[in-house]
């Protein structure tokens, strides 16, 4: 799986989107961004902190695996 840690903020900041499972009560929030070289994933509580950068195929695998192993949210 191709995953990198991105600790550098560039001049052209990406637009980050909060997970639809996140809420405004300060819980566990994940944000994603469409980067020029892949998909970014970061913790919304520390937006200036490190972020993961996935290739599109690795991100698809990450989502599939997460959905398969996550506890039932219903």
N, C-alpha and C positions, 0 to 999 in steps of 0.2 A: 504494500500500500504506500502511495506517495503522499507523505504528510511532512510539512515543514513548520517550524515555529517562526513567526514573523514578529520581530521586536522593533522594526524600523517603521516609523510613520513617514509617509511620503508627502510631497507638496500637494498632490491631488488625492485627497482623502476619499475613500469609497463611501457609498451610502450604505449604512448598516440597518438591517431590519430585525426587529425583535421577534422571537418565536411566538407563534399563536398560542402556545401553552403558557406563556409568561403572563403575569398580571402586574398591577401597580403596587402590590403590597410588599415589594422588596424580596420576593422569593428567588428561587433559582432561575435566572434568566440567561438565555443564550441568544446571541445575535449572529446573523450571517450577512455576508456582503459578496456581490459579484465582483471579483477582482480580475484584472487583465490576464492573469495567469492561473486562475482557478477560483475556488470558493473559500472565503475567509469565515472563520468561526471564532467568536470571542465571548467572554463573560461580560455582560452588560454592566455589572457593578464596577468593573475596572476597565473602562474603554481605552485608557491609555496604556494598559498592560499588554502582555504578549497575546498573540492570536495564532490559531492554527490556520494553515493554508493547505487546502486539499486540491488535487487535480479533480476535474469533473468526475472521472471514473471512481476515484477513491472516495469522493463525497457521496456518490450514489451507493457505494458499498457501505459506507459509514451509516447512512440513513437506513438502509435495509437491515443491517445488523442491529442497529439501535431499536428499530421497530420490533424486531424479532425477540429481543432480550429485555425490553422494557416491561415493567409491571403494568398490568391493565389499569388504564386511567379512567375507566368508565364507572 
